[in-house]
Amino acid sequence: MSLLKSWRVRIALVLAVVGPGFITASVDNDAGGIATYSVAGAQFGYTLLWTMIPITVALVIIQEMSSRMGAVTGKGLSDLIR
């Protein structure tokens, strides 16, 4: 029983950490974006899939840096850019 509970706790922890990111990522998918994704996918297929690796690395670095600056200064990224 403890193995099942441990497994459920791990899943709950992962969902607690990753869940807000999934929600935020899905908010930006509007009709224009989905149409653009469809056209780009039809035109290029999987040839641009490799770009997801550097884009994801850059996204993680920028998000981490922005959250640290916000935690230290108490300001948002747009306030810090100005």
RAFEN-V865599 format. One record per run of one state. SS is the DSSP state (H for helix, E for strand, L for the rest). FROM is the first residue (numbers start at 1). LEN is the number of residues. If there is no record, write none. Layout:
ss=SS from=FROM len=LEN
ss=SS from=FROM len=LEN
This chain:
ss=L from=1 len=1
ss=H from=2 len=26
ss=L from=28 len=3
ss=H from=31 len=14
ss=L from=45 len=6
ss=H from=51 len=23
ss=L from=74 len=3
ss=H from=77 len=5
ss=L from=82 len=1
